[in-house]
């Protein structure tokens, strides 16, 4: 997935928006009202391959990090609750979309199942 297609999917989540609170290098995607909105995805601008950071259930985070070398603890984020994923093709598009939805659901507190991503 390239930056544009990832961003389109992230912004397709209900009430999501793009902000740059940390400067031009990091696109931050939030959901929720105004200033109280919560981050659910961050994409490093101009990174090739694309690097996306997503909130994740801690137990699932451990499994993903053990199974995929492209999944690592969140860069400059809480290592227990965030993963940074290098979109190198190791995870397919459906898996990445499932993890984006999982992150969104955790932040917006909607009921959702843990994504099944080739486990």
Helices and strands as residue ranges (DSSP letters): H 3-11, E 16-19, E 26-31, G 34-36, E 38-44, E 51-55, H 58-67, E 71-73, E 82-86, H 93-108
